[in-house]
Amino acid sequence: MARTEYYDDPDAPEPNSLVVAASAVVVDEQGRLLLQRRRDNDLWALPGGAMEMTESLPARPCGRSRRNGPGRRDHGSRRHVHRPRHVIAYGDGEVRRQFNVCFTARIVGGTLAISEESTELRFVAPGELAALPMHHTQRLRVGHALERRSAPYLG
């Protein structure tokens, strides 16, 4: 299903749902970040997604991913609470206002695997990030994580 993302855009459609989501910044031993190429918009993004009603916030990027996402991870400290000015319009008519909490994480075992939401999965060096097609909201999360802030970003 196609999706279009808006951020601080006065021309964004009016949301008809509110979704809490979580994502994770996973860094390997070489300092590269784990990214997935999303199937719905062909952009690179951090692993994560919308929460299910039965999930806890840290379990979303870490727990469910163990079963059907990009490898097993252990969540770390909270880094970034994404602004609720992010609107995503889907081809089925849903227009969601998305609120995202981004965690730092580390891989503790398992095998990396592409999920049904992605077409590609790989570790990317920080110097290569600028060349990748990525939505502004993903760049914000990655940038804040690379700053290694001592406190969460609440913007």
MIPASE-818867 format. One record per atom (N, C-alpha, C): residue number from 1; residue in three letters; atom name; z, x, y negated. Coordinates in steps of 0.1 Angstrom, whole numbers, plus 2048, in hexadecimal, padded with zeros to 3 digits. Layout:
BEGIN
ATOM  pos  code  site    w    u    v
ATOM  NUM   ALA    CA    Z    X    Y
...
end
This chain:
BEGIN
ATOM  pos  code  site    w    u    v
ATOM    1   MET     N  800  808  80C
ATOM    1   MET    CA  800  800  800
ATOM    1   MET     C  800  809  7F4
ATOM    2   ALA     N  7F7  806  7EA
ATOM    2   ALA    CA  7F6  80E  7DE
ATOM    2   ALA     C  802  80C  7D5
ATOM    3   ARG     N  805  816  7CD
ATOM    3   ARG    CA  810  815  7C3
ATOM    3   ARG     C  80C  81C  7B6
ATOM    4   THR     N  811  817  7AB
ATOM    4   THR    CA  80F  81D  79E
ATOM    4   THR     C  81D  81F  798
ATOM    5   GLU     N  820  82B  793
ATOM    5   GLU    CA  82D  82E  78D
ATOM    5   GLU     C  82C  82E  77E
ATOM    6   TYR     N  837  829  778
ATOM    6   TYR    CA  838  829  769
ATOM    6   TYR     C  845  82F  765
ATOM    7   TYR     N  846  837  75B
ATOM    7   TYR    CA  852  83D  756
ATOM    7   TYR     C  852  83C  747
ATOM    8   ASP     N  85C  835  742
ATOM    8   ASP    CA  85D  833  733
ATOM    8   ASP     C  850  82E  72D
ATOM    9   ASP     N  849  826  734
ATOM    9   ASP    CA  83C  821  730
ATOM    9   ASP     C  83D  812  72B
ATOM   10   PRO     N  83B  810  71E
ATOM   10   PRO    CA  83C  802  719
ATOM   10   PRO     C  832  7F9  71F
ATOM   11   ASP     N  827  7FE  725
ATOM   11   ASP    CA  81D  7F6  72B
ATOM   11   ASP     C  820  7F3  73A
ATOM   12   ALA     N  82B  7F8  73F
ATOM   12   ALA    CA  82E  7F5  74D
ATOM   12   ALA     C  830  7E6  74F
ATOM   13   PRO     N  82D  7E1  75B
ATOM   13   PRO    CA  82F  7D3  75E
ATOM   13   PRO     C  83E  7D0  75F
ATOM   14   GLU     N  842  7C4  75D
ATOM   14   GLU    CA  850  7C0  75E
ATOM   14   GLU     C  854  7C0  76D
ATOM   15   PRO     N  85F  7C7  76F
ATOM   15   PRO    CA  865  7C8  77D
ATOM   15   PRO     C  869  7BA  782
ATOM   16   ASN     N  867  7B9  78F
ATOM   16   ASN    CA  86C  7AC  796
ATOM   16   ASN     C  876  7B0  7A1
ATOM   17   SER     N  87A  7BD  7A2
ATOM   17   SER    CA  884  7C1  7AC
ATOM   17   SER     C  88B  7CE  7A7
ATOM   18   LEU     N  897  7D0  7AB
ATOM   18   LEU    CA  89E  7DC  7A8
ATOM   18   LEU     C  8A1  7E3  7B5
ATOM   19   VAL     N  89E  7F0  7B6
ATOM   19   VAL    CA  89F  7F7  7C3
ATOM   19   VAL     C  8A7  804  7C0
ATOM   20   VAL     N  8B1  806  7C9
ATOM   20   VAL    CA  8B8  812  7C8
ATOM   20   VAL     C  8B2  81C  7D3
ATOM   21   ALA     N  8AF  828  7CF
ATOM   21   ALA    CA  8A9  831  7D8
ATOM   21   ALA     C  8B1  83F  7D7
ATOM   22   ALA     N  8AE  847  7E1
ATOM   22   ALA    CA  8B4  854  7E1
ATOM   22   ALA     C  8A9  85E  7E6
ATOM   23   SER     N  8AB  86A  7E1
ATOM   23   SER    CA  8A2  875  7E5
ATOM   23   SER     C  8AA  882  7E7
ATOM   24   ALA     N  8A4  88C  7EC
ATOM   24   ALA    CA  8AB  898  7EF
ATOM   24   ALA     C  8A3  8A4  7EB
ATOM   25   VAL     N  8A9  8AE  7E5
ATOM   25   VAL    CA  8A3  8BB  7E3
ATOM   25   VAL     C  8A7  8C4  7EE
ATOM   26   VAL     N  89E  8C8  7F6
ATOM   26   VAL    CA  8A1  8D1  802
ATOM   26   VAL     C  89A  8DE  7FF
ATOM   27   VAL     N  8A2  8E9  800
ATOM   27   VAL    CA  89C  8F6  7FD
ATOM   27   VAL     C  89E  8FF  809
ATOM   28   ASP     N  893  906  80D
ATOM   28   ASP    CA  894  90F  819
ATOM   28   ASP     C  89A  91C  815
ATOM   29   GLU     N  89A  926  81E
ATOM   29   GLU    CA  8A0  933  81C
ATOM   29   GLU     C  898  93B  812
ATOM   30   GLN     N  88B  938  810
ATOM   30   GLN    CA  883  93F  806
ATOM   30   GLN     C  883  938  7F8
ATOM   31   GLY     N  88B  92E  7F6
ATOM   31   GLY    CA  88C  927  7EA
ATOM   31   GLY     C  881  91D  7E7
ATOM   32   ARG     N  87A  919  7F2
ATOM   32   ARG    CA  86F  90F  7F0
ATOM   32   ARG     C  875  901  7F2
ATOM   33   LEU     N  86F  8F8  7EB
ATOM   33   LEU    CA  873  8EA  7EC
ATOM   33   LEU     C  86B  8E2  7F6
ATOM   34   LEU     N  872  8D9  7FE
ATOM   34   LEU    CA  86B  8D1  807
ATOM   34   LEU     C  865  8C5  7FF
ATOM   35   LEU     N  858  8C3  801
ATOM   35   LEU    CA  851  8B7  7FA
ATOM   35   LEU     C  849  8B0  804
ATOM   36   GLN     N  847  8A3  802
ATOM   36   GLN    CA  83E  89B  80A
ATOM   36   GLN     C  833  896  801
ATOM   37   ARG     N  827  895  807
ATOM   37   ARG    CA  81C  88E  800
ATOM   37   ARG     C  81C  87F  804
ATOM   38   ARG     N  81E  877  7FA
ATOM   38   ARG    CA  820  868  7FD
ATOM   38   ARG     C  813  862  801
ATOM   39   ARG     N  814  859  80A
ATOM   39   ARG    CA  808  852  80F
ATOM   39   ARG     C  804  847  805
ATOM   40   ASP     N  80D  841  7FD
ATOM   40   ASP    CA  80A  836  7F5
ATOM   40   ASP     C  803  83A  7E7
ATOM   41   ASN     N  805  847  7E3
ATOM   41   ASN    CA  7FF  84B  7D6
ATOM   41   ASN     C  7F9  859  7D6
ATOM   42   ASP     N  7FA  860  7E2
ATOM   42   ASP    CA  7F4  86D  7E4
ATOM   42   ASP     C  7FB  878  7DB
ATOM   43   LEU     N  807  875  7D6
ATOM   43   LEU    CA  80E  87F  7CD
ATOM   43   LEU     C  819  886  7D5
ATOM   44   TRP     N  81D  891  7D1
ATOM   44   TRP    CA  827  899  7D7
ATOM   44   TRP     C  835  894  7D2
ATOM   45   ALA     N  83F  893  7DB
ATOM   45   ALA    CA  84C  88E  7D8
ATOM   45   ALA     C  856  894  7E0
ATOM   46   LEU     N  863  893  7DC
ATOM   46   LEU    CA  86E  897  7E4
ATOM   46   LEU     C  870  88D  7EF
ATOM   47   PRO     N  875  891  7FB
ATOM   47   PRO    CA  878  887  805
ATOM   47   PRO     C  882  87D  801
ATOM   48   GLY     N  881  870  805
ATOM   48   GLY    CA  88A  866  801
ATOM   48   GLY     C  883  859  801
ATOM   49   GLY     N  88A  84F  7FB
ATOM   49   GLY    CA  884  842  7FA
ATOM   49   GLY     C  88F  837  7F7
ATOM   50   ALA     N  88B  82B  7F7
ATOM   50   ALA    CA  893  81F  7F4
ATOM   50   ALA     C  89E  81E  7FF
ATOM   51   MET     N  8AA  819  7FB
ATOM   51   MET    CA  8B5  817  804
ATOM   51   MET     C  8B3  80A  80B
ATOM   52   GLU     N  8B8  80A  818
ATOM   52   GLU    CA  8B9  7FD  81F
ATOM   52   GLU     C  8C7  7F8  81C
ATOM   53   MET     N  8C9  7EB  81E
ATOM   53   MET    CA  8D6  7E5  81C
ATOM   53   MET     C  8E1  7EB  823
ATOM   54   THR     N  8DF  7F0  82F
ATOM   54   THR    CA  8E9  7F6  838
ATOM   54   THR     C  8EC  805  835
ATOM   55   GLU     N  8E5  80B  82C
ATOM   55   GLU    CA  8E6  819  82A
ATOM   55   GLU     C  8F0  81D  81F
ATOM   56   SER     N  8F7  828  820
ATOM   56   SER    CA  8FE  82E  815
ATOM   56   SER     C  8F5  836  80D
ATOM   57   LEU     N  8F9  839  801
ATOM   57   LEU    CA  8F0  840  7F8
ATOM   57   LEU     C  8ED  84E  7FD
ATOM   58   PRO     N  8F6  856  801
ATOM   58   PRO    CA  8F2  863  807
ATOM   58   PRO     C  8EB  863  814
ATOM   59   ALA     N  8EC  858  81B
ATOM   59   ALA    CA  8E5  857  828
ATOM   59   ALA     C  8D7  855  826
ATOM   60   ARG     N  8D2  84F  81B
ATOM   60   ARG    CA  8C4  84C  81A
ATOM   60   ARG     C  8BB  859  81A
ATOM   61   PRO     N  8BD  862  812
ATOM   61   PRO    CA  8B4  86E  813
ATOM   61   PRO     C  8B7  876  81F
ATOM   62   CYS     N  8C3  876  824
ATOM   62   CYS    CA  8C7  87F  82F
ATOM   62   CYS     C  8C8  878  83C
ATOM   63   GLY     N  8CF  86D  83E
ATOM   63   GLY    CA  8D1  867  84B
ATOM   63   GLY     C  8C4  861  851
ATOM   64   ARG     N  8BE  858  84A
ATOM   64   ARG    CA  8B2  851  850
ATOM   64   ARG     C  8A7  85B  852
ATOM   65   SER     N  8A6  865  84A
ATOM   65   SER    CA  89B  86F  84B
ATOM   65   SER     C  89D  876  859
ATOM   66   ARG     N  8A9  877  85E
ATOM   66   ARG    CA  8AB  87E  86B
ATOM   66   ARG     C  8A3  877  876
ATOM   67   ARG     N  8A1  86A  874
ATOM   67   ARG    CA  89B  862  87F
ATOM   67   ARG     C  88C  861  87D
ATOM   68   ASN     N  887  860  870
ATOM   68   ASN    CA  879  85E  86F
ATOM   68   ASN     C  873  865  863
ATOM   69   GLY     N  87A  86E  85D
ATOM   69   GLY    CA  874  875  851
ATOM   69   GLY     C  873  884  854
ATOM   70   PRO     N  874  88B  849
ATOM   70   PRO    CA  871  89A  849
ATOM   70   PRO     C  87D  8A2  84E
ATOM   71   GLY     N  881  8A1  85A
ATOM   71   GLY    CA  88B  8AA  85F
ATOM   71   GLY     C  89A  8A6  85D
ATOM   72   ARG     N  8A3  8AD  863
ATOM   72   ARG    CA  8B1  8AA  862
ATOM   72   ARG     C  8B7  8B2  856
ATOM   73   ARG     N  8BF  8AB  84E
ATOM   73   ARG    CA  8C5  8B2  843
ATOM   73   ARG     C  8D4  8AE  841
ATOM   74   ASP     N  8DB  8B6  83B
ATOM   74   ASP    CA  8E9  8B3  837
ATOM   74   ASP     C  8EA  8B2  828
ATOM   75   HIS     N  8EF  8A7  823
ATOM   75   HIS    CA  8EE  8A6  814
ATOM   75   HIS     C  8F8  8AF  80E
ATOM   76   GLY     N  8F5  8B3  801
ATOM   76   GLY    CA  8FE  8BB  7F9
ATOM   76   GLY     C  903  8B4  7ED
ATOM   77   SER     N  903  8BA  7E2
ATOM   77   SER    CA  908  8B4  7D6
ATOM   77   SER     C  8FE  8AB  7CF
ATOM   78   ARG     N  903  8A1  7C8
ATOM   78   ARG    CA  8FA  898  7C0
ATOM   78   ARG     C  8F4  8A0  7B5
ATOM   79   ARG     N  8E8  89F  7B2
ATOM   79   ARG    CA  8E1  8A7  7A7
ATOM   79   ARG     C  8DC  89E  79C
ATOM   80   HIS     N  8D7  892  79F
ATOM   80   HIS    CA  8CF  88B  795
ATOM   80   HIS     C  8CF  87D  797
ATOM   81   VAL     N  8D4  875  78E
ATOM   81   VAL    CA  8D3  866  78F
ATOM   81   VAL     C  8C7  862  786
ATOM   82   HIS     N  8BD  85D  78C
ATOM   82   HIS    CA  8B0  85B  785
ATOM   82   HIS     C  8B2  84F  77B
ATOM   83   ARG     N  8AC  850  770
ATOM   83   ARG    CA  8AC  845  766
ATOM   83   ARG     C  8A6  838  76B
ATOM   84   PRO     N  8AC  82D  768
ATOM   84   PRO    CA  8A6  820  76D
ATOM   84   PRO     C  89A  81B  764
ATOM   85   ARG     N  893  824  75D
ATOM   85   ARG    CA  887  821  756
ATOM   85   ARG     C  87B  823  75E
ATOM   86   HIS     N  87C  826  76A
ATOM   86   HIS    CA  872  829  774
ATOM   86   HIS     C  86D  81C  77A
ATOM   87   VAL     N  861  818  778
ATOM   87   VAL    CA  85B  80C  77E
ATOM   87   VAL     C  850  80F  787
ATOM   88   ILE     N  850  809  793
ATOM   88   ILE    CA  845  80B  79D
ATOM   88   ILE     C  83F  7FE  7A0
ATOM   89   ALA     N  832  7FD  79F
ATOM   89   ALA    CA  82A  7F1  7A2
ATOM   89   ALA     C  823  7F4  7AF
ATOM   90   TYR     N  825  7EA  7B9
ATOM   90   TYR    CA  81E  7EB  7C6
ATOM   90   TYR     C  813  7E1  7C7
ATOM   91   GLY     N  80A  7E4  7D0
ATOM   91   GLY    CA  7FE  7DC  7D2
ATOM   91   GLY     C  801  7CE  7D7
ATOM   92   ASP     N  80D  7CC  7DC
ATOM   92   ASP    CA  811  7BE  7E1
ATOM   92   ASP     C  817  7B5  7D7
ATOM   93   GLY     N  818  7BA  7CA
ATOM   93   GLY    CA  81E  7B2  7BF
ATOM   93   GLY     C  82C  7B6  7BC
ATOM   94   GLU     N  833  7BE  7C4
ATOM   94   GLU    CA  840  7C2  7C0
ATOM   94   GLU     C  83F  7CC  7B5
ATOM   95   VAL     N  847  7CA  7AB
ATOM   95   VAL    CA  849  7D4  7A0
ATOM   95   VAL     C  858  7D7  79F
ATOM   96   ARG     N  85B  7E3  7A4
ATOM   96   ARG    CA  869  7E6  7A4
ATOM   96   ARG     C  86E  7F0  799
ATOM   97   ARG     N  87A  7ED  795
ATOM   97   ARG    CA  881  7F7  78C
ATOM   97   ARG     C  888  7FF  796
ATOM   98   GLN     N  886  80C  796
ATOM   98   GLN    CA  88C  815  7A0
ATOM   98   GLN     C  897  81E  79A
ATOM   99   PHE     N  8A1  81F  7A1
ATOM   99   PHE    CA  8AD  827  79D
ATOM   99   PHE     C  8AF  831  7A9
ATOM  100   ASN     N  8AE  83E  7A6
ATOM  100   ASN    CA  8AE  848  7B0
ATOM  100   ASN     C  8BA  852  7AE
ATOM  101   VAL     N  8C1  854  7B9
ATOM  101   VAL    CA  8CB  85F  7B9
ATOM  101   VAL     C  8C6  86A  7C2
ATOM  102   CYS     N  8C5  876  7BC
ATOM  102   CYS    CA  8BF  881  7C3
ATOM  102   CYS     C  8CA  88B  7C8
ATOM  103   PHE     N  8CB  88F  7D4
ATOM  103   PHE    CA  8D4  898  7DA
ATOM  103   PHE     C  8CE  8A5  7DD
ATOM  104   THR     N  8D6  8B0  7DD
ATOM  104   THR    CA  8D2  8BC  7E2
ATOM  104   THR     C  8D6  8BC  7F1
ATOM  105   ALA     N  8CE  8C2  7F9
ATOM  105   ALA    CA  8D0  8C2  808
ATOM  105   ALA     C  8CB  8CF  80E
ATOM  106   ARG     N  8CF  8D0  81B
ATOM  106   ARG    CA  8CB  8DC  822
ATOM  106   ARG     C  8C7  8D7  830
ATOM  107   ILE     N  8BE  8DE  836
ATOM  107   ILE    CA  8BA  8DB  844
ATOM  107   ILE     C  8C4  8E1  84D
ATOM  108   VAL     N  8C9  8D9  857
ATOM  108   VAL    CA  8D3  8DE  860
ATOM  108   VAL     C  8CD  8DD  86F
ATOM  109   GLY     N  8C1  8D8  871
ATOM  109   GLY    CA  8BC  8D8  87E
ATOM  109   GLY     C  8B0  8CE  87F
ATOM  110   GLY     N  8AA  8CD  88A
ATOM  110   GLY    CA  89F  8C3  88C
ATOM  110   GLY     C  892  8CA  889
ATOM  111   THR     N  888  8C1  889
ATOM  111   THR    CA  87A  8C6  887
ATOM  111   THR     C  874  8BD  87B
ATOM  112   LEU     N  86E  8C4  872
ATOM  112   LEU    CA  867  8BD  867
ATOM  112   LEU     C  85C  8B4  86D
ATOM  113   ALA     N  85B  8A8  868
ATOM  113   ALA    CA  851  89F  86D
ATOM  113   ALA     C  84C  895  861
ATOM  114   ILE     N  83F  893  861
ATOM  114   ILE    CA  83A  889  857
ATOM  114   ILE     C  83E  87B  85B
ATOM  115   SER     N  842  874  851
ATOM  115   SER    CA  846  866  853
ATOM  115   SER     C  83B  85C  851
ATOM  116   GLU     N  83D  850  853
ATOM  116   GLU    CA  832  846  850
ATOM  116   GLU     C  82F  845  841
ATOM  117   GLU     N  838  84A  839
ATOM  117   GLU    CA  836  84A  82A
ATOM  117   GLU     C  82F  856  825
ATOM  118   SER     N  82C  860  82D
ATOM  118   SER    CA  826  86C  828
ATOM  118   SER     C  81A  870  830
ATOM  119   THR     N  812  879  82A
ATOM  119   THR    CA  806  87E  831
ATOM  119   THR     C  807  88D  833
ATOM  120   GLU     N  810  894  82C
ATOM  120   GLU    CA  812  8A2  82D
ATOM  120   GLU     C  820  8A5  829
ATOM  121   LEU     N  825  8B0  82F
ATOM  121   LEU    CA  833  8B5  82C
ATOM  121   LEU     C  833  8C4  82C
ATOM  122   ARG     N  839  8CA  821
ATOM  122   ARG    CA  839  8D8  821
ATOM  122   ARG     C  843  8DD  817
ATOM  123   PHE     N  847  8EA  819
ATOM  123   PHE    CA  850  8F1  80F
ATOM  123   PHE     C  847  8F7  805
ATOM  124   VAL     N  84B  8F6  7F8
ATOM  124   VAL    CA  843  8FA  7ED
ATOM  124   VAL     C  84B  904  7E4
ATOM  125   ALA     N  846  90F  7E1
ATOM  125   ALA    CA  84D  919  7D8
ATOM  125   ALA     C  84D  913  7CA
ATOM  126   PRO     N  858  915  7C2
ATOM  126   PRO    CA  859  90F  7B5
ATOM  126   PRO     C  84D  913  7AC
ATOM  127   GLY     N  848  91F  7AD
ATOM  127   GLY    CA  83C  923  7A5
ATOM  127   GLY     C  82F  91B  7A8
ATOM  128   GLU     N  82F  914  7B3
ATOM  128   GLU    CA  823  90C  7B7
ATOM  128   GLU     C  824  8FD  7B3
ATOM  129   LEU     N  830  8F9  7AF
ATOM  129   LEU    CA  832  8EB  7AC
ATOM  129   LEU     C  829  8E5  7A1
ATOM  130   ALA     N  827  8ED  797
ATOM  130   ALA    CA  81F  8E8  78B
ATOM  130   ALA     C  811  8E4  790
ATOM  131   ALA     N  80B  8EA  79A
ATOM  131   ALA    CA  7FE  8E7  79E
ATOM  131   ALA     C  7FD  8DB  7A7
ATOM  132   LEU     N  808  8D5  7AC
ATOM  132   LEU    CA  808  8CA  7B4
ATOM  132   LEU     C  807  8BD  7AD
ATOM  133   PRO     N  7FF  8B3  7B1
ATOM  133   PRO    CA  800  8A6  7AB
ATOM  133   PRO     C  80D  89F  7AE
ATOM  134   MET     N  815  89C  7A4
ATOM  134   MET    CA  823  897  7A6
ATOM  134   MET     C  826  88E  79A
ATOM  135   HIS     N  82D  883  79D
ATOM  135   HIS    CA  831  87A  792
ATOM  135   HIS     C  83C  880  78A
ATOM  136   HIS     N  83C  87C  77D
ATOM  136   HIS    CA  845  882  773
ATOM  136   HIS     C  854  880  778
ATOM  137   THR     N  857  875  77F
ATOM  137   THR    CA  865  874  783
ATOM  137   THR     C  869  87E  78E
ATOM  138   GLN     N  85F  881  796
ATOM  138   GLN    CA  862  88C  7A1
ATOM  138   GLN     C  864  899  79A
ATOM  139   ARG     N  85B  89C  790
ATOM  139   ARG    CA  85D  8A9  789
ATOM  139   ARG     C  86A  8AA  782
ATOM  140   LEU     N  86F  89F  77D
ATOM  140   LEU    CA  87D  89F  777
ATOM  140   LEU     C  887  8A3  781
ATOM  141   ARG     N  887  89C  78C
ATOM  141   ARG    CA  891  89F  797
ATOM  141   ARG     C  890  8AE  79B
ATOM  142   VAL     N  884  8B2  79E
ATOM  142   VAL    CA  882  8C0  7A2
ATOM  142   VAL     C  887  8CA  798
ATOM  143   GLY     N  883  8C7  78B
ATOM  143   GLY    CA  888  8D0  780
ATOM  143   GLY     C  897  8D1  77F
ATOM  144   HIS     N  89D  8C5  780
ATOM  144   HIS    CA  8AC  8C5  77E
ATOM  144   HIS     C  8B2  8CD  78A
ATOM  145   ALA     N  8AD  8CB  796
ATOM  145   ALA    CA  8B2  8D3  7A1
ATOM  145   ALA     C  8B0  8E2  7A0
ATOM  146   LEU     N  8A5  8E6  79B
ATOM  146   LEU    CA  8A2  8F4  799
ATOM  146   LEU     C  8AB  8FA  78E
ATOM  147   GLU     N  8B0  8F2  785
ATOM  147   GLU    CA  8B9  8F7  77B
ATOM  147   GLU     C  8C7  8FA  780
ATOM  148   ARG     N  8C9  8F5  78C
ATOM  148   ARG    CA  8D6  8F7  793
ATOM  148   ARG     C  8E2  8F3  78A
ATOM  149   ARG     N  8E1  8E7  785
ATOM  149   ARG    CA  8EC  8E2  77C
ATOM  149   ARG     C  8F9  8E1  784
ATOM  150   SER     N  904  8E3  77C
ATOM  150   SER    CA  911  8E2  783
ATOM  150   SER     C  916  8D3  783
ATOM  151   ALA     N  90F  8CA  77B
ATOM  151   ALA    CA  913  8BC  77B
ATOM  151   ALA     C  906  8B4  77D
ATOM  152   PRO     N  908  8A8  782
ATOM  152   PRO    CA  8FC  89F  784
ATOM  152   PRO     C  8F6  89C  776
ATOM  153   TYR     N  8E8  899  777
ATOM  153   TYR    CA  8E1  895  76B
ATOM  153   TYR     C  8E1  885  76B
ATOM  154   LEU     N  8E7  880  761
ATOM  154   LEU    CA  8E8  871  760
ATOM  154   LEU     C  8E0  86D  754
ATOM  155   GLY     N  8D3  86C  755
ATOM  155   GLY    CA  8CB  869  74A
ATOM  155   GLY     C  8C4  85C  74B
end
